[in-house]
Amino acid sequence: MTDARHIEAQIYERLNKVIDPELGRSITDLGMIAAINAVGVTSQGDGDVPSYDVTVHVELTVEGCPLSQTITNQINGAIVSYPDAKLTPHIEVSSMSHDKLADLVAGLKAERKQNPFNKPGVKTRIFAIASGKGGVGKSSVSANLAATFAALGYDTAAIDADIYGFSLPKLFGVHTQPTNLNGMLMPVTAWGVKLISIGMFAGADRAILWRGPRLQRSLEQFLSDVWWGDPDVLLLDLAPGTGDMAISVAQALPNAELVVVTTPQPSASDVAVRSGLVALQVPMKVRGVVENMSWYEHKGERLEIFGAGGGRRVSDQLTETLGYDVPLLAQLPLDPDLREVGESGRPAVLNEDGALRSDALGRTFRELAEGLLRSE
């Protein structure tokens, strides 16, 4: 007959598979399971199947953790699905002591120590989304591309590196601040994407007048003071142009690949070339070009409102100057959904349930995402 101690050991093993959504680690590895107590009860109509009340004492990292219900539901599922006995779960939730939390955070910081994305052997693919000028839809492309990666099942992170004109919180419908664990921030997750932006912090609606070292420090903090885990993909939404932040990204993330966004008209494409030519000054490869607002669909006819050929011009000029192939990766239509749905807080490439759209827009972003990951 199964005894209580064996049940407790088995439940602990099963809880190894319950992952903290923010830290990306097992709740047992994080020390969140303080105790498990199984008490046998009299069976009622279950024949020879033993029955137990199982009480699990859970210590969350912070009081009122927004994902506590998610963790509790997973623990309940691990208990009630136990095959060899009828178990009734009772979850008691509290928060870690200050000392225990401090030790946990110190251990996590010791693993990371600094910017985790430029260490040897890192597997995260990093794409910096750039443009020569504002107004070409760079942030919209960034948001929808990140949402596409997440919908395809990739562990996806995104940094809003446009410190002056941050847009990602609004495009993802984020109205909360990152959780602070003794100085280590947990990125906010929305539509499957882990996000950080200066726009998530109090006072972010005020004008920001940062330059040089302070601007660079903001990026360093986003990289090293935020617990990202081990994402498959990291996207950075850069500020337009070739200013301080573009240089800072290249210095902090030399393994990043630049994706240049432009619109078809020469006034945009000529400037977009300059954003790609930053690769001549820093160790960053230009992965390709995305042409946004390529046409507007009206009664079955494609109207080229902003002209044509800008993306191809940027692609050809960068290929010639840089000495390697810089392809035109995608052409995106001028689609009112990208603005209307995006401003409502959901990336337009997703359905309301978070799944990738199956129409032309969804297919285009799927092909763009898969093409970026396929190419080295």
Secondary structure, DSSP 4 states (H G I P E B T S, - for coil): ---HHHHHHHHHHHHTT-B-TTT-SBTTTTT-EEEEEEEEE--SS-TT--EEEEEEEEEESSTT-TTHHHHHHHHHHHHHT-TTSEEEEEEEEEE--HHHHHHHHHHHHHHH-S-TTSSTT---EEEEEEESSSSS-HHHHHHHHHHHHHHTT--EEEEEE-SSS--HHHHTT--SPPEEETTEEEPEEETTEEEEEGGGSTTTTS-----HHHHHHHHHHHHHSB---S-SEEEEEEPSSSSHHHHHHHHH-TT-EEEEEE-SSHHHHHHHHHHHGGGGTSS-EEEEEEE-S--EEETTEEE-TT-S-HHHHHHHHHHHHHSS---EEEE----HHHHHHHHTTS-TTB-TTSPBP-SHHHHHHHHHHHHHHH--
